[in-house]
């Protein structure tokens, strides 16, 4: 299936409001790149509040450039009207998958590895919290609000990447979250 200039290869996950696909970007000259596409579920494709949050995620992610943050490279709207964003593909597993594998093998997750992962996540969060608006250079005071093992990606080459800024917000912006609605995962 095609989504703009991206060829969807398979579904990786479906969440409460979006689905995630592995995709290929093919350009002239034989250039190809594997990417991940997060697309709004059809039932939310025309919901203005949800689209505002999705556009905010793309905007925040576009301000961030750090080796420990999964980079967003494109945003768009598909033929059926569903908004999507494109981020780098991290060839590996999430921290959640690593922990599950260790538990299934009745092993403990290596403490040195976890310290290295947490250190790099802290580096990413430092970049998130210190981000500035490229135009005004004003501090954005971003808060990720969903740092959980599912959103920490580990590449086969050893890179650690923080992903999914879907519920992030800038402290300087008005809080648009209903106080009766929880965002993120209660455990984290």
N, CA and C atoms as an extended XYZ file, in Angstrom:
564
Properties=species:S:1:pos:R:3:atomname:S:1:resname:S:1:resid:I:1 pbc="F F F"
N         0.844       -1.174        0.000 N   UNK     1
C         0.000        0.000        0.000 CA  UNK     1
C         0.891        1.240        0.000 C   UNK     1
N         0.499        2.251       -0.723 N   UNK     2
C         1.240        3.507       -0.812 CA  UNK     2
C         0.616        4.559        0.089 C   UNK     2
N         1.463        5.363        0.690 N   UNK     3
C         1.033        6.521        1.454 CA  UNK     3
C         1.954        7.644        1.004 C   UNK     3
N         1.466        8.450        0.072 N   UNK     4
C         2.321        9.475       -0.518 CA  UNK     4
C         3.492        8.807       -1.229 C   UNK     4
N         4.685        9.219       -0.916 N   UNK     5
C         5.871        8.637       -1.555 CA  UNK     5
C         6.441        7.452       -0.775 C   UNK     5
N         5.677        6.955        0.189 N   UNK     6
C         6.118        5.845        1.041 CA  UNK     6
C         5.349        4.575        0.696 C   UNK     6
N         6.058        3.469        0.676 N   UNK     7
C         5.457        2.170        0.446 CA  UNK     7
C         5.385        1.448        1.794 C   UNK     7
N         4.149        1.211        2.281 N   UNK     8
C         3.978        0.562        3.576 CA  UNK     8
C         4.324       -0.916        3.445 C   UNK     8
N         5.201       -1.410        4.325 N   UNK     9
C         5.681       -2.785        4.284 CA  UNK     9
C         4.935       -3.693        5.246 C   UNK     9
N         4.427       -3.153        6.330 N   UNK    10
C         3.699       -3.951        7.306 CA  UNK    10
C         3.411       -3.141        8.545 C   UNK    10
N         2.383       -3.549        9.272 N   UNK    11
C         1.998       -2.853       10.491 CA  UNK    11
C         2.872       -3.335       11.642 C   UNK    11
N         3.413       -2.389       12.409 N   UNK    12
C         4.221       -2.708       13.583 CA  UNK    12
C         3.387       -2.709       14.854 C   UNK    12
N         2.424       -1.790       14.932 N   UNK    13
C         1.619       -1.675       16.157 CA  UNK    13
C         0.386       -0.825       15.885 C   UNK    13
N        -0.610       -1.025       16.739 N   UNK    14
C        -1.796       -0.166       16.732 CA  UNK    14
C        -2.014        0.299       18.156 C   UNK    14
N        -2.117        1.597       18.322 N   UNK    15
C        -2.364        2.168       19.636 CA  UNK    15
C        -3.791        2.665       19.720 C   UNK    15
N        -4.059        3.433       20.749 N   UNK    16
C        -5.404        3.942       20.965 CA  UNK    16
C        -5.855        4.946       19.923 C   UNK    16
N        -4.917        5.689       19.335 N   UNK    17
C        -5.303        6.730       18.402 CA  UNK    17
C        -4.528        6.725       17.096 C   UNK    17
N        -3.531        5.847       16.990 N   UNK    18
C        -2.721        5.814       15.760 CA  UNK    18
C        -2.210        4.402       15.522 C   UNK    18
N        -1.782        4.168       14.286 N   UNK    19
C        -1.151        2.904       13.944 CA  UNK    19
C         0.234        3.205       13.394 C   UNK    19
N         1.140        2.248       13.550 N   UNK    20
C         2.535        2.452       13.185 CA  UNK    20
C         2.924        1.400       12.154 C   UNK    20
N         3.565        1.860       11.070 N   UNK    21
C         3.949        0.988        9.970 CA  UNK    21
C         5.449        1.078        9.698 C   UNK    21
N         6.000       -0.030        9.233 N   UNK    22
C         7.323       -0.035        8.636 CA  UNK    22
C         7.104        0.347        7.179 C   UNK    22
N         7.939        1.225        6.637 N   UNK    23
C         7.742        1.695        5.267 CA  UNK    23
C         9.080        1.908        4.569 C   UNK    23
N         9.017        2.023        3.256 N   UNK    24
C        10.198        2.312        2.447 CA  UNK    24
C         9.962        3.612        1.700 C   UNK    24
N        10.963        4.442        1.710 N   UNK    25
C        10.966        5.656        0.916 CA  UNK    25
C        11.858        5.372       -0.281 C   UNK    25
N        11.321        5.489       -1.483 N   UNK    26
C        12.094        5.243       -2.705 CA  UNK    26
C        12.105        6.534       -3.508 C   UNK    26
N        13.312        7.035       -3.788 N   UNK    27
C        13.474        8.266       -4.558 CA  UNK    27
C        14.208        7.967       -5.855 C   UNK    27
N        14.253        8.949       -6.741 N   UNK    28
C        14.973        8.801       -8.001 CA  UNK    28
C        16.427        8.425       -7.748 C   UNK    28
N        17.000        7.716       -8.679 N   UNK    29
C        18.403        7.343       -8.565 CA  UNK    29
C        18.633        6.103       -7.725 C   UNK    29
N        17.561        5.402       -7.369 N   UNK    30
C        17.709        4.173       -6.603 CA  UNK    30
C        17.911        4.372       -5.109 C   UNK    30
N        17.742        5.596       -4.622 N   UNK    31
C        17.883        5.857       -3.197 CA  UNK    31
C        16.692        5.271       -2.458 C   UNK    31
N        16.960        4.455       -1.438 N   UNK    32
C        15.906        3.866       -0.610 CA  UNK    32
C        16.267        4.014        0.855 C   UNK    32
N        15.232        4.182        1.662 N   UNK    33
C        15.455        4.254        3.095 CA  UNK    33
C        14.258        3.644        3.814 C   UNK    33
N        14.538        2.865        4.853 N   UNK    34
C        13.481        2.313        5.696 CA  UNK    34
C        13.121        3.360        6.739 C   UNK    34
N        11.822        3.570        6.925 N   UNK    35
C        11.328        4.552        7.885 CA  UNK    35
C        10.155        3.946        8.649 C   UNK    35
N         9.691        4.654        9.648 N   UNK    36
C         8.506        4.275       10.400 CA  UNK    36
C         7.481        5.386       10.215 C   UNK    36
N         6.245        4.979        9.946 N   UNK    37
C         5.167        5.945        9.757 CA  UNK    37
C         4.118        5.748       10.845 C   UNK    37
N         3.788        6.836       11.496 N   UNK    38
C         2.707        6.844       12.492 CA  UNK    38
C         1.531        7.556       11.834 C   UNK    38
N         0.415        6.836       11.684 N   UNK    39
C        -0.754        7.383       10.995 CA  UNK    39
C        -1.953        7.402       11.929 C   UNK    39
N        -2.682        8.495       11.903 N   UNK    40
C        -3.886        8.659       12.713 CA  UNK    40
C        -4.906        7.600       12.297 C   UNK    40
N        -5.536        6.948       13.280 N   UNK    41
C        -6.596        5.985       12.988 CA  UNK    41
C        -7.764        6.698       12.302 C   UNK    41
N        -8.452        6.005       11.378 N   UNK    42
C        -9.526        6.657       10.610 CA  UNK    42
C       -10.582        7.354       11.462 C   UNK    42
N       -10.931        6.785       12.604 N   UNK    43
C       -11.984        7.409       13.419 CA  UNK    43
C       -11.547        8.741       14.037 C   UNK    43
N       -10.249        9.033       14.024 N   UNK    44
C        -9.760       10.309       14.559 CA  UNK    44
C        -9.277       11.259       13.461 C   UNK    44
N        -9.335       10.812       12.207 N   UNK    45
C        -8.787       11.588       11.093 CA  UNK    45
C        -9.440       12.957       10.925 C   UNK    45
N       -10.651       13.115       11.395 N   UNK    46
C       -11.352       14.403       11.242 CA  UNK    46
C       -11.651       15.071       12.581 C   UNK    46
N       -11.092       14.543       13.659 N   UNK    47
C       -11.296       15.104       14.997 CA  UNK    47
C       -10.320       16.264       15.185 C   UNK    47
N       -10.808       17.507       15.234 N   UNK    48
C        -9.906       18.663       15.300 CA  UNK    48
C        -9.010       18.671       16.537 C   UNK    48
N        -9.523       18.212       17.686 N   UNK    49
C        -8.697       18.193       18.896 CA  UNK    49
C        -7.554       17.192       18.755 C   UNK    49
N        -7.863       16.022       18.232 N   UNK    50
C        -6.815       15.030       18.057 CA  UNK    50
C        -5.816       15.482       16.997 C   UNK    50
N        -6.290       16.048       15.900 N   UNK    51
C        -5.373       16.515       14.852 CA  UNK    51
C        -4.457       17.619       15.381 C   UNK    51
N        -4.981       18.455       16.268 N   UNK    52
C        -4.155       19.493       16.887 CA  UNK    52
C        -3.024       18.847       17.684 C   UNK    52
N        -3.347       17.794       18.475 N   UNK    53
C        -2.314       17.088       19.243 CA  UNK    53
C        -1.295       16.423       18.326 C   UNK    53
N        -1.777       15.842       17.239 N   UNK    54
C        -0.883       15.162       16.292 CA  UNK    54
C         0.060       16.173       15.630 C   UNK    54
N        -0.472       17.312       15.215 N   UNK    55
C         0.361       18.363       14.618 CA  UNK    55
C         1.346       18.917       15.642 C   UNK    55
N         0.910       19.021       16.896 N   UNK    56
C         1.803       19.471       17.956 CA  UNK    56
C         2.960       18.494       18.134 C   UNK    56
N         2.658       17.184       18.099 N   UNK    57
C         3.718       16.175       18.198 CA  UNK    57
C         4.746       16.373       17.086 C   UNK    57
N         4.269       16.545       15.859 N   UNK    58
C         5.178       16.733       14.725 CA  UNK    58
C         5.987       18.020       14.886 C   UNK    58
N         5.343       19.075       15.346 N   UNK    59
C         6.037       20.359       15.531 CA  UNK    59
C         7.117       20.242       16.594 C   UNK    59
N         6.781       19.645       17.747 N   UNK    60
C         7.770       19.474       18.806 CA  UNK    60
C         8.931       18.615       18.326 C   UNK    60
N         8.606       17.514       17.669 N   UNK    61
C         9.663       16.608       17.202 CA  UNK    61
C        10.565       17.299       16.191 C   UNK    61
N        10.021       18.216       15.402 N   UNK    62
C        10.847       18.911       14.400 CA  UNK    62
C        11.870       19.840       15.049 C   UNK    62
N        11.630       20.259       16.291 N   UNK    63
C        12.557       21.142       17.001 CA  UNK    63
C        13.734       20.365       17.600 C   UNK    63
N        13.624       19.046       17.649 N   UNK    64
C        14.594       18.236       18.388 CA  UNK    64
C        15.589       17.554       17.461 C   UNK    64
N        16.859       17.763       17.722 N   UNK    65
C        17.916       17.092       16.979 CA  UNK    65
C        18.951       16.633       17.992 C   UNK    65
N        18.936       15.341       18.264 N   UNK    66
C        19.840       14.779       19.263 CA  UNK    66
C        20.056       13.315       18.923 C   UNK    66
N        21.260       12.781       19.152 N   UNK    67
C        21.521       11.377       18.801 CA  UNK    67
C        20.655       10.369       19.556 C   UNK    67
N        20.051       10.771       20.670 N   UNK    68
C        19.235        9.844       21.450 CA  UNK    68
C        17.734       10.102       21.308 C   UNK    68
N        17.357       10.821       20.256 N   UNK    69
C        15.946       11.073       19.965 CA  UNK    69
C        15.661       10.580       18.550 C   UNK    69
N        14.626        9.749       18.398 N   UNK    70
C        14.221        9.268       17.073 CA  UNK    70
C        13.742       10.471       16.259 C   UNK    70
N        14.439       10.751       15.173 N   UNK    71
C        14.185       11.953       14.386 CA  UNK    71
C        12.954       11.827       13.492 C   UNK    71
N        12.142       12.873       13.460 N   UNK    72
C        10.997       12.964       12.565 CA  UNK    72
C        11.474       13.690       11.312 C   UNK    72
N        11.186       13.093       10.132 N   UNK    73
C        11.688       13.669        8.891 CA  UNK    73
C        10.597       14.210        7.973 C   UNK    73
N         9.347       13.874        8.240 N   UNK    74
C         8.294       14.302        7.321 CA  UNK    74
C         6.948       14.214        8.027 C   UNK    74
N         6.006       15.017        7.571 N   UNK    75
C         4.611       14.932        8.000 CA  UNK    75
C         3.758       15.125        6.760 C   UNK    75
N         2.552       14.605        6.801 N   UNK    76
C         1.693       14.756        5.641 CA  UNK    76
C         0.287       14.302        5.934 C   UNK    76
N        -0.525       14.353        4.868 N   UNK    77
C        -1.901       13.882        4.926 CA  UNK    77
C        -2.088       12.929        3.761 C   UNK    77
N        -2.572       11.711        4.050 N   UNK    78
C        -2.793       10.704        3.019 CA  UNK    78
C        -4.027       11.006        2.189 C   UNK    78
N        -4.231       10.199        1.138 N   UNK    79
C        -5.375       10.376        0.245 CA  UNK    79
C        -6.703       10.318        0.987 C   UNK    79
N        -6.807        9.463        1.991 N   UNK    80
C        -8.055        9.317        2.748 CA  UNK    80
C        -8.195       10.383        3.833 C   UNK    80
N        -7.264       11.321        3.890 N   UNK    81
C        -7.351       12.407        4.857 CA  UNK    81
C        -6.657       12.163        6.174 C   UNK    81
N        -6.069       10.985        6.360 N   UNK    82
C        -5.399       10.671        7.613 CA  UNK    82
C        -4.020       11.296        7.704 C   UNK    82
N        -3.786       12.043        8.768 N   UNK    83
C        -2.481       12.665        8.988 CA  UNK    83
C        -1.463       11.603        9.378 C   UNK    83
N        -0.211       11.827        8.993 N   UNK    84
C         0.854       10.902        9.360 CA  UNK    84
C         2.141       11.662        9.586 C   UNK    84
N         3.036       11.029       10.339 N   UNK    85
C         4.388       11.561       10.474 CA  UNK    85
C         5.367       10.419       10.242 C   UNK    85
N         6.534       10.789        9.776 N   UNK    86
C         7.563        9.822        9.415 CA  UNK    86
C         8.755       10.049       10.323 C   UNK    86
N         9.232        8.963       10.938 N   UNK    87
C        10.412        9.068       11.779 CA  UNK    87
C        11.429        8.019       11.351 C   UNK    87
N        12.631        8.199       11.836 N   UNK    88
C        13.685        7.248       11.506 CA  UNK    88
C        13.346        5.858       12.028 C   UNK    88
N        13.813        4.869       11.307 N   UNK    89
C        13.637        3.478       11.710 CA  UNK    89
C        14.804        3.094       12.605 C   UNK    89
N        14.507        2.544       13.763 N   UNK    90
C        15.540        2.067       14.677 CA  UNK    90
C        15.514        0.545       14.599 C   UNK    90
N        16.537       -0.033       13.993 N   UNK    91
C        16.610       -1.476       13.789 CA  UNK    91
C        17.013       -2.151       15.087 C   UNK    91
N        16.037       -2.672       15.795 N   UNK    92
C        16.309       -3.309       17.079 CA  UNK    92
C        15.021       -3.601       17.814 C   UNK    92
N        14.978       -3.265       19.079 N   UNK    93
C        13.811       -3.569       19.920 CA  UNK    93
C        13.585       -2.434       20.908 C   UNK    93
N        12.405       -2.432       21.488 N   UNK    94
C        12.134       -1.463       22.551 CA  UNK    94
C        12.696       -2.015       23.863 C   UNK    94
N        12.867       -1.148       24.827 N   UNK    95
C        13.306       -1.586       26.148 CA  UNK    95
C        12.283       -2.566       26.726 C   UNK    95
N        11.003       -2.356       26.453 N   UNK    96
C         9.954       -3.274       26.911 CA  UNK    96
C        10.218       -4.684       26.374 C   UNK    96
N        10.550       -4.801       25.076 N   UNK    97
C        10.826       -6.116       24.484 CA  UNK    97
C        12.056       -6.760       25.119 C   UNK    97
N        13.074       -5.976       25.373 N   UNK    98
C        14.292       -6.495       26.005 CA  UNK    98
C        13.981       -7.057       27.393 C   UNK    98
N        13.197       -6.331       28.168 N   UNK    99
C        12.820       -6.783       29.513 CA  UNK    99
C        11.967       -8.051       29.435 C   UNK    99
N        11.033       -8.095       28.496 N   UNK   100
C        10.186       -9.292       28.331 CA  UNK   100
C        11.008      -10.518       27.956 C   UNK   100
N        11.962      -10.330       27.035 N   UNK   101
C        12.812      -11.468       26.629 CA  UNK   101
C        13.600      -12.012       27.813 C   UNK   101
N        14.148      -11.119       28.613 N   UNK   102
C        14.916      -11.551       29.785 CA  UNK   102
C        14.003      -12.299       30.758 C   UNK   102
N        12.804      -11.785       30.980 N   UNK   103
C        11.864      -12.439       31.897 CA  UNK   103
C        11.453      -13.811       31.363 C   UNK   103
N        11.230      -13.914       30.046 N   UNK   104
C        10.824      -15.189       29.453 CA  UNK   104
C        11.930      -16.236       29.577 C   UNK   104
N        13.189      -15.779       29.535 N   UNK   105
C        14.323      -16.692       29.679 CA  UNK   105
C        14.693      -16.890       31.143 C   UNK   105
N        13.882      -16.312       32.038 N   UNK   106
C        14.131      -16.394       33.476 CA  UNK   106
C        15.503      -15.826       33.845 C   UNK   106
N        15.844      -14.722       33.159 N   UNK   107
C        17.118      -14.043       33.402 CA  UNK   107
C        16.843      -12.631       33.889 C   UNK   107
N        17.841      -12.058       34.511 N   UNK   108
C        17.752      -10.648       34.910 CA  UNK   108
C        18.296       -9.798       33.771 C   UNK   108
N        17.728       -8.613       33.615 N   UNK   109
C        18.259       -7.681       32.628 CA  UNK   109
C        19.567       -7.129       33.166 C   UNK   109
N        20.582       -7.106       32.340 N   UNK   110
C        21.921       -6.681       32.736 CA  UNK   110
C        21.898       -5.255       33.301 C   UNK   110
N        22.342       -5.091       34.532 N   UNK   111
C        22.313       -3.788       35.218 CA  UNK   111
C        23.196       -2.761       34.510 C   UNK   111
N        24.341       -3.192       33.976 N   UNK   112
C        25.213       -2.244       33.265 CA  UNK   112
C        24.538       -1.723       32.002 C   UNK   112
N        23.841       -2.624       31.305 N   UNK   113
C        23.114       -2.215       30.111 CA  UNK   113
C        22.025       -1.215       30.479 C   UNK   113
N        21.266       -1.512       31.525 N   UNK   114
C        20.204       -0.602       31.946 CA  UNK   114
C        20.747        0.764       32.354 C   UNK   114
N        21.884        0.788       33.029 N   UNK   115
C        22.500        2.074       33.409 CA  UNK   115
C        22.885        2.871       32.168 C   UNK   115
N        23.427        2.193       31.164 N   UNK   116
C        23.797        2.869       29.914 CA  UNK   116
C        22.543        3.406       29.215 C   UNK   116
N        21.484        2.583       29.170 N   UNK   117
C        20.233        3.003       28.537 CA  UNK   117
C        19.651        4.207       29.272 C   UNK   117
N        19.563        4.126       30.598 N   UNK   118
C        18.990        5.228       31.375 CA  UNK   118
C        19.817        6.500       31.232 C   UNK   118
N        21.124        6.362       31.157 N   UNK   119
C        21.993        7.520       30.968 CA  UNK   119
C        21.693        8.218       29.640 C   UNK   119
N        21.517        7.420       28.588 N   UNK   120
C        21.239        8.010       27.272 CA  UNK   120
C        19.822        8.579       27.189 C   UNK   120
N        18.873        7.954       27.885 N   UNK   121
C        17.530        8.517       27.948 CA  UNK   121
C        17.582        9.864       28.679 C   UNK   121
N        18.379        9.939       29.731 N   UNK   122
C        18.539       11.205       30.460 CA  UNK   122
C        19.150       12.275       29.544 C   UNK   122
N        20.109       11.879       28.709 N   UNK   123
C        20.684       12.824       27.730 CA  UNK   123
C        19.593       13.330       26.786 C   UNK   123
N        18.749       12.407       26.310 N   UNK   124
C        17.655       12.795       25.413 CA  UNK   124
C        16.701       13.756       26.112 C   UNK   124
N        16.344       13.433       27.355 N   UNK   125
C        15.426       14.307       28.094 CA  UNK   125
C        16.048       15.671       28.367 C   UNK   125
N        17.353       15.705       28.574 N   UNK   126
C        18.033       16.993       28.721 CA  UNK   126
C        17.882       17.840       27.466 C   UNK   126
N        18.003       17.194       26.307 N   UNK   127
C        17.821       17.913       25.038 CA  UNK   127
C        16.369       18.356       24.871 C   UNK   127
N        15.430       17.501       25.266 N   UNK   128
C        14.008       17.843       25.170 CA  UNK   128
C        13.718       19.055       26.052 C   UNK   128
N        14.145       18.993       27.300 N   UNK   129
C        13.846       20.079       28.242 CA  UNK   129
C        14.576       21.374       27.898 C   UNK   129
N        15.707       21.267       27.223 N   UNK   130
C        16.468       22.454       26.856 CA  UNK   130
C        16.196       22.975       25.455 C   UNK   130
N        15.241       22.364       24.741 N   UNK   131
C        14.951       22.769       23.364 CA  UNK   131
C        14.447       24.204       23.294 C   UNK   131
N        14.803       24.852       22.192 N   UNK   132
C        14.352       26.223       21.954 CA  UNK   132
C        13.661       26.303       20.601 C   UNK   132
N        12.802       27.287       20.459 N   UNK   133
C        12.141       27.539       19.183 CA  UNK   133
C        13.202       28.031       18.206 C   UNK   133
N        13.349       27.397       17.034 N   UNK   134
C        14.405       27.803       16.102 CA  UNK   134
C        14.269       29.243       15.617 C   UNK   134
N        13.047       29.745       15.540 N   UNK   135
C        12.843       31.108       15.055 CA  UNK   135
C        13.133       32.167       16.101 C   UNK   135
N        12.614       31.971       17.304 N   UNK   136
C        12.736       32.991       18.346 CA  UNK   136
C        13.845       32.704       19.349 C   UNK   136
N        14.326       31.464       19.368 N   UNK   137
C        15.332       30.977       20.342 CA  UNK   137
C        14.777       30.981       21.766 C   UNK   137
N        13.475       31.142       21.901 N   UNK   138
C        12.848       31.104       23.225 CA  UNK   138
C        12.788       29.666       23.715 C   UNK   138
N        13.010       29.448       25.007 N   UNK   139
C        12.914       28.077       25.541 CA  UNK   139
C        11.500       27.522       25.358 C   UNK   139
N        11.408       26.261       24.946 N   UNK   140
C        10.109       25.623       24.764 CA  UNK   140
C         9.626       24.942       26.032 C   UNK   140
N        10.560       24.571       26.902 N   UNK   141
C        10.223       23.870       28.145 CA  UNK   141
C         9.344       22.657       27.859 C   UNK   141
N         9.789       21.805       26.932 N   UNK   142
C         9.028       20.619       26.560 CA  UNK   142
C         9.065       19.566       27.655 C   UNK   142
N         7.957       18.871       27.779 N   UNK   143
C         7.828       17.756       28.717 CA  UNK   143
C         7.306       16.571       27.906 C   UNK   143
N         8.030       15.461       27.891 N   UNK   144
C         7.667       14.291       27.087 CA  UNK   144
C         6.358       13.662       27.560 C   UNK   144
N         6.194       13.441       28.839 N   UNK   145
C         5.007       12.901       29.507 CA  UNK   145
C         4.690       11.435       29.201 C   UNK   145
N         5.572       10.722       28.516 N   UNK   146
C         5.298        9.308       28.246 CA  UNK   146
C         6.603        8.524       28.131 C   UNK   146
N         7.532        8.778       29.045 N   UNK   147
C         8.799        8.047       29.041 CA  UNK   147
C         8.527        6.683       29.667 C   UNK   147
N         8.437        5.676       28.829 N   UNK   148
C         8.132        4.310       29.262 CA  UNK   148
C         8.963        3.350       28.421 C   UNK   148
N         9.098        2.104       28.845 N   UNK   149
C         9.930        1.146       28.091 CA  UNK   149
C         9.507        0.981       26.633 C   UNK   149
N         8.238        1.176       26.316 N   UNK   150
C         7.783        1.072       24.927 CA  UNK   150
C         8.350        2.182       24.058 C   UNK   150
N         8.659        3.310       24.653 N   UNK   151
C         9.117        4.467       23.897 CA  UNK   151
C        10.627        4.670       23.949 C   UNK   151
N        11.339        3.697       24.499 N   UNK   152
C        12.807        3.709       24.487 CA  UNK   152
C        13.234        2.610       23.518 C   UNK   152
N        13.862        3.008       22.426 N   UNK   153
C        14.238        2.067       21.370 CA  UNK   153
C        15.737        1.810       21.414 C   UNK   153
N        16.112        0.547       21.232 N   UNK   154
C        17.508        0.131       21.285 CA  UNK   154
C        17.884       -0.478       19.936 C   UNK   154
N        18.860        0.124       19.264 N   UNK   155
C        19.251       -0.412       17.959 CA  UNK   155
C        20.215       -1.578       18.125 C   UNK   155
N        20.342       -2.377       17.085 N   UNK   156
C        21.285       -3.501       17.096 CA  UNK   156
C        22.728       -2.999       17.203 C   UNK   156
N        22.969       -1.760       16.800 N   UNK   157
C        24.305       -1.174       16.858 CA  UNK   157
C        24.602       -0.528       18.209 C   UNK   157
N        23.621       -0.527       19.121 N   UNK   158
C        23.844       -0.001       20.457 CA  UNK   158
C        23.300        1.389       20.714 C   UNK   158
N        22.643        1.999       19.720 N   UNK   159
C        22.070        3.333       19.925 CA  UNK   159
C        20.802        3.228       20.782 C   UNK   159
N        20.574        4.248       21.583 N   UNK   160
C        19.369        4.345       22.403 CA  UNK   160
C        18.619        5.583       21.919 C   UNK   160
N        17.319        5.406       21.593 N   UNK   161
C        16.526        6.502       21.039 CA  UNK   161
C        15.203        6.631       21.792 C   UNK   161
N        14.892        7.836       22.208 N   UNK   162
C        13.598        8.143       22.810 CA  UNK   162
C        12.639        8.506       21.681 C   UNK   162
N        11.439        7.927       21.697 N   UNK   163
C        10.459        8.155       20.631 CA  UNK   163
C         9.110        8.531       21.217 C   UNK   163
N         8.198        8.850       20.341 N   UNK   164
C         6.787        9.091       20.617 CA  UNK   164
C         6.536       10.310       21.505 C   UNK   164
N         6.396       11.439       20.844 N   UNK   165
C         6.107       12.693       21.525 CA  UNK   165
C         4.626       13.045       21.395 C   UNK   165
N         3.780       12.005       21.293 N   UNK   166
C         2.353       12.188       21.056 CA  UNK   166
C         1.613       12.952       22.132 C   UNK   166
N         2.070       12.888       23.372 N   UNK   167
C         1.372       13.628       24.431 CA  UNK   167
C         2.285       14.656       25.093 C   UNK   167
N         3.402       14.950       24.426 N   UNK   168
C         4.312       15.976       24.956 CA  UNK   168
C         3.598       17.324       24.953 C   UNK   168
N         4.067       18.192       25.817 N   UNK   169
C         3.540       19.556       25.790 CA  UNK   169
C         4.626       20.517       26.244 C   UNK   169
N         4.454       21.742       25.846 N   UNK   170
C         5.371       22.787       26.265 CA  UNK   170
C         4.820       23.411       27.543 C   UNK   170
N         5.665       23.510       28.544 N   UNK   171
C         5.231       24.080       29.825 CA  UNK   171
C         4.758       25.518       29.641 C   UNK   171
N         5.308       26.199       28.635 N   UNK   172
C         4.946       27.598       28.418 CA  UNK   172
C         3.575       27.749       27.751 C   UNK   172
N         3.029       26.650       27.190 N   UNK   173
C         1.722       26.721       26.552 CA  UNK   173
C         0.632       26.416       27.565 C   UNK   173
N        -0.555       26.866       27.273 N   UNK   174
C        -1.690       26.583       28.149 CA  UNK   174
C        -1.903       25.077       28.205 C   UNK   174
N        -2.215       24.575       29.372 N   UNK   175
C        -2.474       23.148       29.534 CA  UNK   175
C        -3.850       22.839       28.966 C   UNK   175
N        -3.852       22.081       27.845 N   UNK   176
C        -5.115       21.758       27.193 CA  UNK   176
C        -5.617       20.383       27.602 C   UNK   176
N        -4.936       19.746       28.532 N   UNK   177
C        -5.368       18.436       28.997 CA  UNK   177
C        -6.464       18.607       30.036 C   UNK   177
N        -7.585       17.952       29.815 N   UNK   178
C        -8.676       17.955       30.785 CA  UNK   178
C        -8.155       17.339       32.084 C   UNK   178
N        -8.339       17.986       33.223 N   UNK   179
C        -7.816       17.446       34.481 CA  UNK   179
C        -8.399       16.076       34.838 C   UNK   179
N        -9.512       15.696       34.214 N   UNK   180
C       -10.117       14.391       34.468 CA  UNK   180
C        -9.625       13.312       33.510 C   UNK   180
N        -8.706       13.673       32.601 N   UNK   181
C        -8.190       12.729       31.614 CA  UNK   181
C        -6.710       12.504       31.874 C   UNK   181
N        -6.324       11.222       32.006 N   UNK   182
C        -4.912       10.899       32.208 CA  UNK   182
C        -4.248       10.693       30.854 C   UNK   182
N        -3.084       11.256       30.664 N   UNK   183
C        -2.288       11.058       29.456 CA  UNK   183
C        -1.079       10.232       29.842 C   UNK   183
N        -0.678        9.347       28.953 N   UNK   184
C         0.494        8.522       29.231 CA  UNK   184
C         0.112        7.257       29.975 C   UNK   184
N         1.110        6.638       30.564 N   UNK   185
C         0.910        5.380       31.282 CA  UNK   185
C         1.083        5.635       32.771 C   UNK   185
N         0.056        5.336       33.535 N   UNK   186
C         0.039        5.621       34.965 CA  UNK   186
C         1.304        5.116       35.658 C   UNK   186
N         1.783        3.946       35.276 N   UNK   187
C         2.937        3.338       35.918 CA  UNK   187
C         4.219        4.163       35.745 C   UNK   187
N         4.283        4.950       34.682 N   UNK   188
C         5.493        5.699       34.385 CA  UNK   188
C         5.273        7.198       34.506 C   UNK   188
